Amino acid sequence: MFKKAAVVAVTCGALLAGCGTEPKAEHQEILSNLINAGFPADDIQVVDGAVYVGRDAHVTLEASREMLQASAGSEEQYRTSNLVGMGVTKICVNPSASFNSYPNLSQGLNLAIANYNERGLRITFVRGPSSGCTANITARTIAGVGGLAGFPSGGLPYGIINIGIGLNSYSVAMNEHVITHELGHTIGFRHTDYYNRAISCGPDGDDNEGAGSDGAIHLPGTPTTATVGGSIMNACGGPTEGGEWTNSDIAALNHLYGYRRVGPGAARMVPAGGFTSDYWSDSATRFLPGDFNADGRADFIAIHANGVTYGNTFLSNGDGTFRRVVSGGFSSDYWSDGATRFLPGDFNADGKVDFIAIHANSVTFANTFLSNGDGTFRRVASGGFSSDYWSDSATRFLPGDFDGDGKVDFIAIHPAGSTEANTLLSNGDGTFRRLASGGFTADYWAESSTHFLPGNFNGDGKMDFIAIHADGVTYANTFLMY
């Protein structure tokens, strides 16, 4: 078991156990503040004249005082009451010459910095020296393995991370893990298993670091119990653990340091994840958005025609990332080029978005792809289609529930001398029944410059649409569905 939180060069045991000399007056106040904040006495240690909790988190006098000022939270996991203030936006991590001389430590630092920056947080880390820093952290080396850092104070991150040179004999991923962990302390994260270090450290780590409400505040969206490998902020980690965030860590980071809204349209950037370039990395790819598994989150399908038609569904994880699923049900028999039209909609009213693929090739073909709810689809011959007037690219398709039965239908409109329109009402099984839409004329909107806006304009539960055409004078007609 690799102990990320190992304390080196302990000059005396637990502070309350007695060290043979009286601790400094400053230490006495820090001790008192930590006890009042809920840290157990046997977790407080003096290392080279400094007070530590959790074996790797240095607590300054100012930080200990701040722990007594925060509002109470639950007695669970993740952060201290000390956080980095809004004035800190760019944190420069400045490695010492000794640190730079160890290649795995140096590479691990680069990857740890990338870990934070890839999350699109309101704070960014850069490897110094750099200009424009609103806070600085020095990366130094110490003997042994593991690391030491501390908690923020005065709205600033803790200013030092100490990384053991023994880590250089471990993998770069392990160095990334430890350095990411120690940087987490500098911005306010506690050990995820602070209440029982045996979870990640084994039988030798069965001490706890205190459950005071001011010193261990649970973050919404994160588990209240720790598991082995469940967080990069666990007290200990195995030599095979990588340096990547878990979903729990990401939720914690987003809660504390996600971009704060500063006005309409404000957003935070999150790398989507789940993407590859194996077949759909060019302009020929078509994307269809929709909630394909009915979990309330928008997903999308990526379809690419390259000799054979490929389709992958990207199901949302709810945090801006996606998991890729081979969509299934696709073929290249008629719609493997750019002429194919795709119409998404819930055509069978089961709460999951489906789609229709329509291809005009002398005769119009159409298949409905009904969602199975897991990112795959079952193909059904749509029915109700013909090639009599709308078998080319001039046809316009408007999806919507035009009869108010909860199933998405669509209207097909084609301008050919006179404008023709048919409504295709869904039968609920992927097939459709065709009706002459009625109410159409060719007087001004029988060409491609017409715009169609679907919507329920009279509140009767049935989708209507507006047709707008600009030709010297702008014309607009609303088509209310009976």
C-alpha positions as CSV (number, residue, x, y, z in Angstrom):
1,M,0.0,0.0,0.0
2,F,1.4,3.3,-1.1
3,K,0.8,6.0,1.5
4,K,0.4,9.3,-0.2
5,A,-0.2,10.9,3.1
6,A,3.0,9.6,4.8
7,V,4.6,12.1,7.2
8,V,8.3,12.2,7.1
9,A,10.8,13.4,9.8
10,V,8.3,13.5,12.6
11,T,10.1,15.3,15.4
12,C,7.6,14.2,18.1
13,G,4.5,12.1,18.2
14,A,1.0,13.2,18.5
15,L,1.0,16.7,19.9
16,L,-1.0,15.9,23.0
17,A,1.2,13.0,23.8
18,G,4.0,15.2,25.1
19,C,7.3,15.9,23.3
20,G,9.6,16.6,26.2
21,T,9.4,20.3,25.6
22,E,6.6,22.8,25.7
23,P,5.2,23.6,22.2
24,K,5.3,27.2,21.0
25,A,2.5,29.5,22.1
26,E,1.5,29.6,18.4
27,H,1.2,25.8,18.4
28,Q,-1.0,25.9,21.5
29,E,-3.5,28.2,19.8
30,I,-3.4,26.1,16.6
31,L,-4.0,23.0,18.7
32,S,-6.9,24.6,20.5
33,N,-8.5,25.7,17.3
34,L,-8.1,22.3,15.7
35,I,-9.6,20.6,18.6
36,N,-12.6,23.0,18.6
37,A,-12.9,22.4,14.8
38,G,-13.3,18.7,15.5
39,F,-9.9,17.2,14.8
40,P,-9.0,14.4,17.2
41,A,-5.9,15.0,19.3
42,D,-4.0,11.9,18.1
43,D,-4.3,13.2,14.5
44,I,-2.4,16.4,15.2
45,Q,1.3,16.2,14.8
46,V,4.4,18.4,14.7
47,V,6.7,17.9,11.7
48,D,9.9,20.0,11.8
49,G,8.3,22.7,13.9
50,A,5.0,22.8,11.9
51,V,1.5,21.5,12.9
52,Y,0.0,18.9,10.6
53,V,-3.4,17.1,10.4
54,G,-4.2,14.0,8.3
55,R,-0.4,13.5,8.1
56,D,0.1,15.6,5.0
57,A,-1.8,18.8,5.6
58,H,0.0,21.7,7.2
59,V,-2.2,24.1,9.3
60,T,-1.0,27.6,9.9
61,L,-2.2,29.8,12.7
62,E,-4.4,31.8,10.3
63,A,-5.9,28.7,8.7
64,S,-6.8,27.3,12.1
65,R,-8.5,30.5,13.0
66,E,-10.5,30.5,9.8
67,M,-11.7,26.9,10.6
68,L,-13.7,28.3,13.5
69,Q,-15.4,31.0,11.5
70,A,-17.2,29.0,8.8
71,S,-20.8,27.9,9.0
72,A,-21.4,24.3,10.1
73,G,-21.9,21.6,7.5
74,S,-22.5,17.9,7.9
75,E,-20.0,15.5,9.5
76,E,-19.0,13.9,6.2
77,Q,-16.4,14.3,3.6
78,Y,-14.3,16.4,1.3
79,R,-13.4,20.0,2.2
80,T,-12.2,22.1,5.0
81,S,-13.9,25.4,5.8
82,N,-10.9,27.2,4.1
83,L,-11.2,27.9,0.4
84,V,-9.5,29.9,-2.3
85,G,-11.1,33.3,-2.7
86,M,-12.7,34.7,-5.9
87,G,-9.7,37.0,-6.4
88,V,-7.5,34.1,-7.2
89,T,-7.8,33.1,-10.9
90,K,-4.3,32.0,-11.9
91,I,-2.2,29.9,-9.6
92,C,1.5,29.5,-10.6
93,V,3.2,26.3,-9.4
94,N,6.9,27.0,-9.2
95,P,9.2,23.9,-9.0
96,S,12.6,24.2,-7.3
97,A,15.8,23.3,-9.2
98,S,15.9,20.1,-7.1
99,F,12.3,19.3,-8.1
100,N,13.1,19.8,-11.8
101,S,16.0,17.4,-11.6
102,Y,13.7,14.4,-11.0
103,P,12.0,13.6,-14.4
104,N,9.1,11.7,-13.0
105,L,8.3,14.4,-10.5
106,S,8.5,17.0,-13.2
107,Q,6.3,15.1,-15.6
108,G,3.9,14.3,-12.8
109,L,3.5,18.0,-12.1
110,N,2.7,18.8,-15.7
111,L,0.0,16.1,-15.7
112,A,-1.4,17.3,-12.3
113,I,-1.7,20.8,-13.6
114,A,-3.5,19.5,-16.7
115,N,-5.9,17.6,-14.5
116,Y,-7.2,20.8,-13.0
117,N,-7.2,22.8,-16.1
118,E,-9.1,20.2,-18.1
119,R,-12.1,20.7,-15.7
120,G,-12.8,24.2,-16.8
121,L,-12.7,25.6,-13.3
122,R,-12.7,29.3,-12.3
123,I,-9.1,28.8,-11.2
124,T,-6.3,27.7,-13.5
125,F,-2.9,26.3,-12.7
126,V,0.2,27.1,-14.7
127,R,3.8,25.9,-14.3
128,G,5.9,28.8,-13.3
129,P,7.7,31.0,-13.6
130,S,4.9,32.9,-15.3
131,S,3.4,36.4,-15.3
132,G,-0.1,37.4,-14.1
133,C,-0.1,35.0,-11.2
134,T,-2.7,35.9,-8.6
135,A,-1.3,33.2,-6.2
136,N,1.9,31.1,-6.1
137,I,2.8,27.6,-4.9
138,T,6.3,26.4,-4.6
139,A,7.0,22.7,-5.4
140,R,9.9,21.4,-3.3
141,T,11.4,18.0,-2.7
142,I,11.8,16.1,0.6
143,A,13.2,12.8,1.6
144,G,11.2,9.6,1.3
145,V,7.9,9.1,-0.6
146,G,4.6,10.7,-0.3
147,G,3.9,14.4,0.0
148,L,3.1,17.3,2.3
149,A,1.0,20.4,1.7
150,G,-1.5,22.5,3.7
151,F,-4.9,24.2,3.7
152,P,-5.7,27.7,2.3
153,S,-5.7,30.7,4.5
154,G,-6.6,34.4,3.8
155,G,-8.3,33.4,0.6
156,L,-5.0,32.1,-0.9
157,P,-4.0,28.5,-1.6
158,Y,-1.3,27.0,0.7
159,G,2.0,28.1,-0.7
160,I,4.1,24.9,-0.7
161,I,3.8,21.3,-1.8
162,N,6.6,19.0,-0.7
163,I,7.0,15.8,-2.8
164,G,9.2,12.9,-1.7
165,I,12.1,12.2,-4.1
166,G,11.5,8.4,-3.6
167,L,8.5,8.9,-5.9
168,N,10.8,9.3,-8.8
169,S,11.2,5.5,-8.8
170,Y,7.4,5.1,-9.3
171,S,5.5,5.6,-12.5
172,V,4.7,9.0,-13.9
173,A,1.0,8.3,-13.3
174,M,1.7,7.8,-9.5
175,N,3.6,11.0,-9.4
176,E,0.7,12.7,-11.1
177,H,-1.7,11.2,-8.6
178,V,0.3,12.3,-5.5
179,I,0.9,15.9,-6.8
180,T,-2.8,16.2,-7.8
181,H,-3.6,15.1,-4.3
182,E,-1.4,17.6,-2.6
183,L,-2.5,20.4,-4.8
184,G,-6.0,19.4,-3.7
185,H,-5.1,20.2,-0.1
186,T,-3.8,23.6,-1.1
187,I,-7.2,24.6,-2.4
188,G,-9.1,23.1,0.6
189,F,-9.8,19.4,0.0
190,R,-9.6,17.0,2.9
191,H,-9.1,13.3,2.6
192,T,-12.2,11.6,1.4
193,D,-11.7,8.8,4.0
194,Y,-10.7,11.2,6.7
195,Y,-13.1,9.5,9.1
196,N,-11.5,6.1,8.7
197,R,-8.2,5.9,6.9
198,A,-8.2,2.1,7.0
199,I,-10.5,2.3,4.0
200,S,-7.6,3.3,1.7
201,C,-4.6,2.6,3.9
202,G,-5.5,-0.8,5.3
203,P,-5.3,-2.0,8.9
204,D,-2.3,0.3,9.7
205,G,-4.4,3.3,8.8
206,D,-7.4,2.8,11.1
207,D,-7.1,6.2,12.8
208,N,-9.5,9.0,11.8
209,E,-8.8,12.7,11.2
210,G,-11.8,14.1,13.0
211,A,-15.5,14.6,12.1
212,G,-16.0,18.2,13.3
213,S,-18.6,20.0,11.2
214,D,-16.3,23.0,10.6
215,G,-13.3,20.9,9.5
216,A,-15.0,18.3,7.3
217,I,-17.8,19.7,5.2
218,H,-19.6,17.4,2.8
219,L,-20.0,18.6,-0.8
220,P,-23.4,18.1,-2.5
221,G,-23.3,15.5,-5.3
222,T,-20.5,13.4,-3.7
223,P,-20.8,10.1,-1.8
224,T,-20.8,10.3,2.0
225,T,-18.7,7.1,2.3
226,A,-15.3,6.5,0.8
227,T,-14.2,3.4,-1.2
228,V,-10.8,2.1,-2.3
229,G,-9.9,3.9,-5.5
230,G,-13.0,6.1,-5.2
231,S,-11.2,9.4,-5.0
232,I,-7.8,10.9,-5.8
233,M,-8.2,12.5,-2.3
234,N,-8.2,9.2,-0.4
235,A,-5.5,9.2,2.3
236,C,-3.6,6.3,0.6
237,G,-3.4,4.9,-2.9
238,G,-2.0,1.7,-4.4
239,P,0.9,1.7,-6.8
240,T,-1.4,0.8,-9.7
241,E,-3.7,3.8,-9.2
242,G,-3.5,6.4,-12.0
243,G,-3.7,10.1,-11.6
244,E,-7.2,10.8,-13.0
245,W,-10.2,12.2,-11.3
246,T,-13.1,10.0,-10.4
247,N,-16.7,11.2,-11.0
248,S,-17.0,12.0,-7.3
249,D,-13.9,14.2,-7.5
250,I,-15.2,16.0,-10.5
251,A,-18.5,16.7,-8.7
252,A,-16.6,18.2,-5.8
253,L,-14.4,20.4,-8.0
254,N,-17.4,21.6,-10.0
255,H,-19.3,22.5,-6.8
256,L,-16.4,24.5,-5.3
257,Y,-14.6,25.9,-8.2
258,G,-16.8,25.7,-11.2
259,Y,-17.3,29.0,-13.1
260,R,-19.7,31.3,-11.3
261,R,-22.3,33.0,-13.4
262,V,-21.4,36.6,-14.2
263,G,-24.3,37.4,-16.4
264,P,-26.7,36.0,-19.1
265,G,-25.0,33.3,-21.2
266,A,-22.2,32.6,-18.8
267,A,-20.9,29.0,-18.9
268,R,-18.1,26.8,-17.8
269,M,-16.2,24.6,-20.3
270,V,-15.9,20.9,-19.6
271,P,-14.1,18.5,-22.0
272,A,-16.9,16.3,-23.4
273,G,-15.1,13.0,-23.3
274,G,-15.9,9.8,-25.2
275,F,-14.9,11.2,-28.6
276,T,-12.7,9.5,-31.1
277,S,-11.5,10.2,-34.7
278,D,-11.8,6.7,-36.1
279,Y,-14.5,7.4,-38.7
280,W,-16.5,10.6,-38.1
281,S,-13.9,13.3,-37.7
282,D,-14.9,15.3,-40.8
283,S,-17.6,17.5,-42.2
284,A,-19.6,14.6,-43.6
285,T,-20.6,13.6,-40.1
286,R,-24.3,14.3,-39.1
287,F,-25.3,14.9,-35.5
288,L,-28.8,14.3,-34.1
289,P,-29.6,15.6,-30.6
290,G,-32.2,14.0,-28.4
291,D,-32.8,12.2,-25.1
292,F,-32.4,8.7,-26.4
293,N,-32.6,6.9,-23.1
294,A,-35.3,9.0,-21.4
295,D,-33.2,10.0,-18.4
296,G,-33.9,13.7,-18.8
297,R,-30.5,14.5,-20.3
298,A,-29.8,15.3,-23.9
299,D,-27.7,12.8,-25.8
300,F,-26.7,12.8,-29.5
301,I,-26.0,10.4,-32.4
302,A,-23.0,10.8,-34.7
303,I,-23.6,9.3,-38.2
304,H,-21.0,9.1,-40.9
305,A,-21.3,7.7,-44.4
306,N,-18.1,6.3,-45.7
307,G,-18.9,3.4,-48.0
308,V,-20.8,1.9,-45.1
309,T,-23.0,4.0,-42.8
310,Y,-21.8,4.2,-39.3
311,G,-23.7,5.5,-36.3
312,N,-22.7,5.9,-32.6
313,T,-24.8,7.2,-29.8
314,F,-23.3,9.4,-27.2
315,L,-25.3,9.1,-23.9
316,S,-24.9,11.9,-21.5
317,N,-23.3,11.2,-18.1
318,G,-24.9,14.4,-16.7
319,D,-21.7,16.3,-16.1
320,G,-20.9,17.4,-19.7
321,T,-19.2,14.1,-20.6
322,F,-20.6,11.2,-22.7
323,R,-20.3,7.5,-23.0
324,R,-20.1,6.0,-26.5
325,V,-22.5,3.2,-27.6
326,V,-22.6,1.6,-31.0
327,S,-26.0,2.7,-32.2
328,G,-27.0,-0.5,-34.0
329,G,-29.7,-0.9,-36.6
330,F,-27.8,1.0,-39.3
331,S,-27.1,-0.1,-42.8
332,S,-25.7,1.3,-46.0
333,D,-28.4,0.1,-48.4
334,Y,-29.7,3.5,-49.4
335,W,-28.9,6.3,-47.1
336,S,-25.1,6.3,-46.8
337,D,-24.6,9.8,-48.3
338,G,-25.3,13.4,-47.8
339,A,-28.8,13.2,-49.4
340,T,-30.3,11.4,-46.5
341,R,-32.5,13.4,-44.1
342,F,-32.7,12.6,-40.5
343,L,-35.8,13.7,-38.4
344,P,-35.5,13.1,-34.6
345,G,-38.7,12.8,-32.5
346,D,-40.5,10.5,-30.1
347,F,-42.6,8.7,-32.7
348,N,-44.0,6.0,-30.3
349,A,-44.6,8.2,-27.2
350,D,-42.4,6.1,-24.9
351,G,-40.4,9.1,-23.7
352,K,-37.3,8.2,-25.7
353,V,-36.3,10.1,-28.8
354,D,-36.3,8.1,-32.1
355,F,-35.4,9.3,-35.6
356,I,-36.5,8.8,-39.2
357,A,-33.9,8.4,-42.1
358,I,-35.3,9.5,-45.4
359,H,-33.4,9.1,-48.7
360,A,-34.6,10.2,-52.2
361,N,-33.1,8.0,-55.0
362,S,-35.6,7.9,-57.8
363,V,-38.0,6.3,-55.3
364,T,-38.2,7.7,-51.8
365,F,-37.1,5.4,-49.0
366,A,-37.8,6.0,-45.3
367,N,-37.0,3.9,-42.2
368,T,-37.9,4.7,-38.6
369,F,-35.3,3.9,-35.9
370,L,-37.0,3.4,-32.6
371,S,-34.9,3.8,-29.5
372,N,-34.3,0.8,-27.3
373,G,-33.4,3.2,-24.4
374,D,-29.7,2.1,-24.2
375,G,-28.3,4.0,-27.2
376,T,-29.3,1.3,-29.7
377,F,-32.2,1.3,-32.2
378,R,-34.5,-1.1,-33.9
379,R,-35.2,-0.4,-37.6
380,V,-38.8,-0.3,-38.9
381,A,-40.0,0.4,-42.4
382,S,-41.8,3.7,-41.9
383,G,-44.6,3.3,-44.3
384,G,-46.8,6.0,-45.8
385,F,-44.0,7.3,-48.0
386,S,-44.1,7.8,-51.8
387,S,-42.0,9.4,-54.5
388,D,-44.8,11.3,-56.2
389,Y,-43.6,14.8,-55.3
390,W,-41.2,15.0,-52.5
391,S,-38.4,12.7,-53.5
392,D,-35.7,15.3,-53.8
393,S,-33.7,17.8,-51.7
394,A,-36.3,20.6,-52.2
395,T,-38.7,18.8,-49.8
396,R,-39.0,20.4,-46.3
397,F,-39.8,18.3,-43.3
398,L,-41.4,19.8,-40.1
399,P,-41.6,17.4,-37.1
400,G,-44.2,17.9,-34.4
401,D,-47.2,16.4,-32.7
402,F,-49.8,17.7,-35.1
403,D,-52.8,15.7,-33.8
404,G,-52.1,16.0,-30.0
405,D,-51.8,12.3,-29.3
406,G,-48.3,12.5,-27.7
407,K,-46.6,11.0,-30.7
408,V,-44.4,13.1,-33.0
409,D,-45.6,13.4,-36.6
410,F,-44.2,15.4,-39.4
411,I,-45.3,17.4,-42.5
412,A,-43.6,17.1,-45.8
413,I,-43.7,20.2,-48.0
414,H,-42.5,20.4,-51.6
415,P,-42.7,23.3,-54.0
416,A,-43.1,22.2,-57.6
417,G,-45.0,24.8,-59.6
418,S,-47.7,24.6,-56.9
419,T,-46.9,23.9,-53.3
420,E,-47.9,20.4,-52.1
421,A,-48.0,19.3,-48.5
422,N,-48.8,16.1,-46.8
423,T,-49.0,15.3,-43.1
424,L,-47.6,12.0,-41.9
425,L,-49.3,11.1,-38.7
426,S,-47.5,8.5,-36.4
427,N,-49.2,5.2,-35.8
428,G,-47.0,4.7,-32.7
429,D,-45.1,1.7,-34.1
430,G,-42.7,3.5,-36.4
431,T,-45.1,3.7,-39.3
432,F,-47.2,6.6,-40.5
433,R,-50.5,7.3,-42.3
434,R,-50.4,10.0,-44.9
435,L,-53.0,12.8,-45.1
436,A,-53.3,15.7,-47.5
437,S,-52.5,18.5,-45.2
438,G,-54.9,21.1,-46.7
439,G,-54.8,24.8,-46.4
440,F,-51.7,25.2,-48.6
441,T,-51.3,27.5,-51.6
442,A,-48.6,28.4,-54.0
443,D,-49.1,32.1,-53.9
444,Y,-45.8,33.1,-52.2
445,W,-44.1,30.3,-50.4
446,A,-43.5,27.6,-53.0
447,E,-39.8,27.9,-53.0
448,S,-36.8,27.2,-50.8
449,S,-36.5,30.7,-49.4
450,T,-39.6,30.2,-47.3
451,H,-39.1,29.7,-43.6
452,F,-41.2,27.3,-41.5
453,L,-41.5,27.7,-37.7
454,P,-43.3,24.9,-35.8
455,G,-45.0,25.5,-32.5
456,N,-48.3,25.2,-30.6
457,F,-49.6,28.7,-31.3
458,N,-53.1,28.4,-29.9
459,G,-52.5,26.2,-26.9
460,D,-54.7,23.3,-27.9
461,G,-52.0,20.7,-27.6
462,K,-51.5,20.3,-31.3
463,M,-48.4,21.5,-33.1
464,D,-49.0,24.3,-35.7
465,F,-46.6,26.2,-37.9
466,I,-46.0,29.5,-39.5
467,A,-44.8,30.0,-43.1
468,I,-42.7,33.1,-43.8
469,H,-41.5,34.3,-47.2
470,A,-39.6,37.4,-48.1
471,D,-40.1,38.6,-51.7
472,G,-40.0,42.3,-51.9
473,V,-42.8,42.3,-49.2
474,T,-42.7,39.9,-46.3
475,Y,-45.6,37.5,-46.2
476,A,-46.5,35.3,-43.2
477,N,-49.3,32.8,-42.7
478,T,-50.0,30.7,-39.7
479,F,-51.3,27.2,-40.2
480,L,-53.4,26.0,-37.2
481,M,-53.9,22.3,-37.1
482,Y,-57.5,21.0,-36.7
